[in-house]
Amino acid sequence: MPLLYLLGLVDWPTLGLLFVGISVVVTVLEVLRLFGNLEWRIYDELTREYEQDNVAGYALYVYSQTFVALVFGPAIAIPGMFMLTIGDPISGLLGSNRVGETKAPQTLVAMFTVCFAFAAIFVVPVYGAVVGGIASFAGALGATVADGAKPVVASYVIDDNLSIPPVACTAIAAVVWVVG
């Protein structure tokens, strides 16, 4: 989705509206899956055990991307989106963790490196080398922490699909606000 904006096919407000539309569709699908009789085999294949009776990761993915698209501007939101879209799958290929466990150090380093690179590409040109560099570091660190552990709050697993973009973007924005 952020490529639509980067390629100039849509402006930023339109991208936000597209995300809202997709969020509505995803919400309908999840309500039908969880409370109705929608039993597609793909859900059995793609949802993890802890998602069987909770909102699935794909929906959390869409919701977190929608949130950052509506709250932050492109220089902050797009890195957070790419941290989830590209950084998280790379981290997942390198190693996974069970609920309550932390990922291996080499996996966390890889996640941080990928996330820092994406943040720097978008943040440094807008906010300068010093502020942008610090903000990119903070965003990458936030994404890495969000990716590295799956905390459980009130018996609900906080999936990194939900946490990576908001945590990363909030960290970037906080540094820009405080330092910049």
ABEGO torsion letter per residue (X at the ends): XAAAAAAGABBAAAAAAAAAAAAAAAAAAAAAAAABABBBAAAAAABBAAAAABBBAAAAAAAAAAAAAAABBAAAAAAAAAAAAAAAAAAAAAEBBBBGBBBBAAAAAAAAAAAAAAAAAAAAAAAEAAAAAAAAAAAAAAAAAAAABBBBBGGBBBBAAAAAAAAAAAAAAAAAAAAX
